Amino acid sequence: MITANDLKVQGIKAIHNELQENHEAIISYRGKPQYVVIDFKKFEELRAFELDKAYLETMEDIKQGRYKTLSADEHIEELLNEL
């Protein structure tokens, strides 16, 4: 774990060193974990996982009939009614 003060003093080097030992660098502020830094490759993997999950959920919604078809005008009208 990196403290906010360590980050202030060491900068990116503190993050780099932590990522050499761990999969993520947790940054604490006032003694509590506040932020997580991961390397960009891991971020891309997590983002791809999120997109795959969203796709599978959407396909399941379609399979279960949990959707509706609207024209552009109907969709805009629905959005305006929600405001």
N, C-alpha and C positions, 0 to 999 in steps of 0.2 A: 504494500500500500504506500502511496506517495502522499505526503501531507501537502497542503497548499503552500506552506513555507518552503518545502523542498522544491516544489515546482517553481516557485518564485526565484529561488537561488540558482537551481541547476538548469531550469528551462527544459527544453526538449530532451536533453541528455538523461534526465530523471525518468522520463517516459521510455526512452530507448532502452535504458538499463533494465527497467522493470519488465518490458516486453521480451527481453532476452531470457528472463527466468520464468515468466508466466504467460498465459494466453491473453491476459488483459492487464491493464494498469488501472487500479482503482485509486482515485484521488479523493482524499478526505479533506473536509473543510470544517474547522472547529470540532475536530474529533469524530465527525460522522462521515461515512462514505457518501459522496455526492455525485461523482462522475466516473464513467468507465471509458477507457480508451482501448481500442483494439486496432490491430494492423489492418490495412486496407483490404488485403486478400480475405481476411476473416469477415470483414464487413460485407464484401461482395457475396460471400457464401451465405451469410445470414439474410441478406436482401433477396437473393435468389430463392432461398427457402421460404421467405415471407410471400413472395410472388407466386411460387408454386402452391403454397397453402391456400392463398386467395383464389387461385384458379380452380383448385379442387373443390373448394367450398362453393364457388359459383356454379360449377358443373353439377354439384349435388343439389343446389337450389333449383336449377333448371330441371333436373331429373324428377324432383319432388313437386314441381309445378309452383314453386315459390317465386314467381315473377309476374310482371304484367307488361303488356305492350302498349306504348303510348306514341302518339305522333309528337313532333317537336312542339307544336302549339299546345297540346295537352300537357306535356311535361312542363313547359314554361308556366302555364296557368297553375298547375299543381304547386310549383315552386313559389309562385307569387302568393298563393293562398296560405302557404306555410309561414310566410313573413307576417 
